[in-house]
Amino acid sequence: MQCSRCNSSRIRKKGTRRGRQRYFCVDCGKNFSGKRGDIPASTQLKDMSEAKILVYDIETSPLVVYTWSLDPRYISPKNIIHDRFIISWAAKWLGENEILSDVTTPKEAKNRDDRRIVESFWKLLNDADIVIAHNGDRFDMKHLNSKFLEHDMMPPMPFRSIDTLKATRRIFGFTSNALDYLVSKFSLGKKLDTNFQLWVDCVSGVADSLLTMVTYNRHDVLILEDWYMKIRKWIPDHPNIGMYSSDKSEISCPVCGGSIAISDRLATTSASSWKTFRCDGCSKTGRTKLNAMTKDEKRFFIIR
């Protein structure tokens, strides 16, 4: 599905009208109608899966420290004047239109008090089966966990994590793995322009700057979702979406939950051969659990 004005594929569902699906183009802002049953790429996973998948991003404040040098070796924890806090968060359930977010008030920002917005994000995280973030495993989730502990909150319920930065580094060899570079390279959009003064104004409690920050945060979630959708079929250790389905009687794509076509081509190990597949929807490839060798055939192979 593409926009009828600018041919962009970055479109969102906007409900139905007179039996026809309505869409909104993120790039040019056009509203238009499609045929019933047309599903944009960004909604396919949600529609085919029962998994609750949360795409998220957080924005944190800089630390305030005393230092005699720009060399970090000379900065002691004793020199910290103000530790970092979470200024805002933004998230969306994969495939849904609504972007959820929260941001500190001017008073909370001045007091570096993020308890309220940390609690509001915890509720979302507690409901998620899978979470997606860029550098989420190393940065976002560790800072969130620190805040949960700091505010004496319970750990959220277990969930799986997809870190698009780790996946991109592992699979590809791009010049940069920064999200802005990646989405710009593939014409998926770009980050909004900001500068360090925005962070300074936010921690000073400037209301307009806090609004700008959460807008920037919300936009990051949109381009992150687009990058995930671009690379998801390449991620070898992607959580198996089929595990979240109430009907496990049919073989389905482990990435998008769609139907798959079993191939005649085999994937071999040192001890056996397995039938492979390609997804009809997202083009994911992989091997099934259908063994192509009998027990008698395996007996004749020597494993070194």
C-alpha positions in Angstrom: 0.0 0.0 0.0 1.4 3.4 -1.0 0.2 7.0 -0.7 -1.7 8.1 -3.8 -0.1 11.5 -3.7 3.6 11.0 -2.9 3.9 7.2 -3.2 5.2 6.9 0.3 4.8 3.5 2.1 4.8 5.2 5.5 1.0 5.1 6.0 -1.2 4.5 9.0 -4.7 3.1 9.3 -7.4 5.6 10.3 -10.5 3.4 10.7 -13.1 2.6 8.1 -15.7 4.7 6.3 -18.6 3.1 4.3 -16.9 -0.2 4.3 -13.5 1.1 3.0 -10.3 1.3 5.0 -9.1 4.9 5.6 -5.3 5.7 5.6 -3.1 8.7 6.6 0.3 9.4 4.9 3.0 10.3 7.5 5.1 12.0 4.9 2.7 14.3 3.1 -0.3 14.3 5.4 -2.8 13.1 2.8 -5.9 11.1 3.9 -7.2 8.6 1.4 -9.2 5.4 1.1 -8.2 1.9 0.1 -9.9 -1.4 -0.6 -11.3 -3.4 2.3 -8.6 -5.8 3.4 -5.7 -3.6 2.3 -3.2 -3.7 5.2 -0.1 -1.4 5.3 3.2 -3.1 6.1 3.4 -1.5 9.5 0.2 -3.2 10.6 0.7 -6.7 9.3 2.5 -8.1 12.3 -0.2 -6.8 14.7 -3.0 -8.2 12.6 -1.5 -11.7 12.2 -0.3 -12.1 15.7 -1.7 -12.1 19.2 1.6 -10.8 20.7 1.5 -7.4 22.3 4.6 -5.7 20.8 5.7 -2.3 22.2 8.0 0.0 20.3 9.5 2.6 22.6 12.1 5.3 23.2 13.1 7.4 26.2 14.9 10.8 26.5 17.1 11.4 29.6 18.7 14.5 31.0 22.5 15.1 31.1 24.3 14.8 34.4 25.6 17.8 36.3 29.1 17.3 37.7 32.1 19.2 39.0 35.3 18.4 37.0 38.8 19.7 36.6 39.2 18.1 33.2 37.3 16.8 30.2 38.9 13.4 30.6 36.3 11.2 32.2 38.9 9.4 34.3 39.1 12.5 36.5 35.3 12.6 37.2 34.5 10.9 40.4 31.0 9.8 41.5 31.6 12.2 44.4 31.6 15.1 41.9 28.0 14.4 40.7 25.8 17.3 41.6 22.7 16.1 39.8 22.2 12.6 38.5 20.2 12.0 35.2 16.5 11.6 35.1 14.0 10.6 32.4 12.5 13.7 30.7 10.0 11.9 28.5 9.1 8.6 27.0 7.1 7.6 23.8 5.8 4.3 22.7 3.2 2.6 20.4 1.8 -0.9 20.1 3.2 -2.2 16.8 0.7 -1.8 14.0 -1.6 0.6 15.9 -1.9 4.3 15.0 -1.9 5.8 18.5 1.4 7.0 19.9 1.5 7.0 23.6 3.8 9.4 25.6 4.4 11.2 28.8 6.7 14.1 29.7 7.7 15.7 33.0 5.9 18.9 33.9 8.0 22.1 34.3 7.9 21.7 38.1 8.9 18.0 37.9 11.8 18.9 35.5 13.2 21.5 37.8 13.0 19.1 40.7 14.4 16.3 38.5 11.4 14.2 39.6 10.5 11.5 37.1 8.5 9.2 39.3 5.1 9.9 37.7 6.2 9.3 34.1 8.3 6.2 35.1 5.2 4.8 36.7 3.1 5.5 33.6 5.6 3.7 31.4 5.9 0.7 33.8 2.2 0.0 33.2 2.8 -0.3 29.5 5.9 -2.4 29.9 4.1 -4.7 32.3 1.6 -5.5 29.6 4.1 -6.1 26.8 5.1 -9.5 25.4 7.9 -8.1 23.2 9.6 -4.7 23.3 11.5 -3.0 20.5 14.1 -0.2 21.0 17.3 1.0 19.3 20.1 0.4 21.8 17.4 -0.6 24.2 19.3 -3.4 25.9 22.4 -1.4 26.7 20.8 2.0 27.4 17.0 2.5 27.6 16.1 -0.7 29.5 19.0 -0.4 32.0 18.1 3.2 32.8 14.4 2.2 33.2 15.3 -0.7 35.5 17.4 1.7 37.6 14.5 4.0 37.9 12.1 1.2 38.8 14.4 0.2 41.6 15.0 3.8 42.7 11.3 4.4 43.0 10.8 1.1 44.8 8.6 -0.4 42.0 8.1 -4.1 41.2 9.9 -5.6 38.2 7.5 -5.7 35.2 6.2 -9.1 34.0 8.7 -11.0 31.7 9.0 -9.9 28.1 11.3 -10.5 25.1 13.5 -7.7 23.8 14.4 -6.8 20.2 17.3 -4.3 20.1 17.5 -3.0 16.5 20.9 -1.6 17.1 22.4 -4.9 18.1 20.6 -6.6 15.2 21.9 -4.1 12.7 25.5 -4.4 14.0 25.3 -8.1 13.9 23.8 -8.6 10.5 24.9 -5.7 8.3 27.9 -3.6 7.7 26.6 -0.1 7.3 28.9 2.9 7.6 26.9 4.0 10.7 24.4 2.2 12.8 22.8 5.4 14.1 19.0 5.3 13.6 19.0 8.7 11.8 21.6 7.5 9.3 19.8 4.2 8.7 16.3 5.6 8.1 17.7 8.4 5.9 19.7 5.9 3.8 16.5 4.0 3.0 14.2 7.0 2.7 12.2 6.1 5.8 12.3 9.6 7.2 14.8 11.3 9.5 15.1 12.5 13.1 13.8 16.0 13.9 16.4 18.6 14.3 17.5 19.4 17.9 20.5 20.8 19.7 22.0 20.5 23.2 20.2 23.7 24.3 16.9 21.8 24.1 18.1 19.5 26.9 19.3 22.5 28.9 16.0 24.2 28.6 14.1 21.0 29.5 15.9 20.5 32.8 15.3 24.2 33.5 11.5 23.6 33.3 10.8 25.5 30.1 7.3 24.3 29.1 7.7 24.8 25.3 11.0 22.9 25.3 9.4 20.0 27.2 6.7 19.9 24.5 9.3 20.0 21.8 11.2 17.1 23.5 8.2 14.8 23.7 7.4 15.6 20.0 10.9 14.7 19.1 10.6 11.5 21.2 7.3 10.5 19.6 8.7 11.0 16.1 11.7 8.7 17.0 9.2 5.9 17.8 7.7 6.2 14.3 11.0 5.9 12.4 12.1 3.1 14.8 9.0 1.2 13.9 9.7 1.7 10.2 13.4 0.5 10.6 12.2 -2.6 12.5 9.8 -3.5 9.8 12.5 -3.1 7.3 14.9 -5.5 8.9 12.7 -7.9 10.9 12.9 -10.7 8.3 16.7 -10.6 8.6 16.8 -11.0 12.4 17.9 -14.7 13.1 17.0 -14.8 16.8 13.7 -12.9 16.4 11.1 -14.0 19.1 8.8 -16.6 17.6 5.5 -14.9 17.1 3.7 -18.2 16.8 4.3 -18.8 20.5 1.8 -16.1 21.4 -1.0 -17.5 19.2 -3.9 -19.3 20.8 -4.1 -21.6 17.7 -0.8 -23.5 17.3 -2.2 -26.2 15.1 -0.8 -24.6 11.9 2.7 -23.7 10.9 3.2 -19.9 10.6 6.0 -17.4 10.1 7.9 -16.9 13.3 8.4 -13.2 12.5 5.0 -12.0 11.2 2.7 -14.8 11.9 1.7 -15.2 8.3 1.5 -18.3 6.1 4.7 -19.9 4.9 5.6 -22.0 1.9 7.7 -25.1 2.6 10.7 -25.3 0.2 12.4 -28.3 -1.4 15.7 -26.8 -0.4 17.2 -28.3 2.7 19.2 -26.8 5.6 21.8 -29.2 6.8 23.8 -29.6 10.0 26.5 -32.1 10.8 23.9 -34.6 11.9 20.7 -34.0 9.9 18.8 -32.1 7.3 15.8 -29.9 7.8 13.1 -28.6 5.4 13.2 -24.8 4.9 10.5 -22.2 4.3 9.9 -18.7 3.0 7.1 -16.5 4.4 4.5 -15.5 1.8 4.1 -12.1 3.6 7.3 -10.7 5.0 9.8 -13.0 3.0 11.4 -14.4 6.1 13.4 -17.5 5.5 14.4 -20.3 7.9 14.3 -23.9 8.7 11.4 -25.9 10.1 11.3 -28.7 12.6 10.4 -31.1 9.9 13.4 -33.5 9.6 14.2 -34.6 6.1 16.0 -37.7 7.3 14.8 -40.9 8.9 16.3 -42.5 11.9 17.8 -45.2 9.8 19.4 -42.7 7.5 21.0 -40.8 10.4 22.7 -44.0 11.6 25.1 -44.0 8.6 26.5 -40.5 9.4 29.6 -40.0 11.5 29.7 -36.7 13.5 33.3 -35.5 13.8 
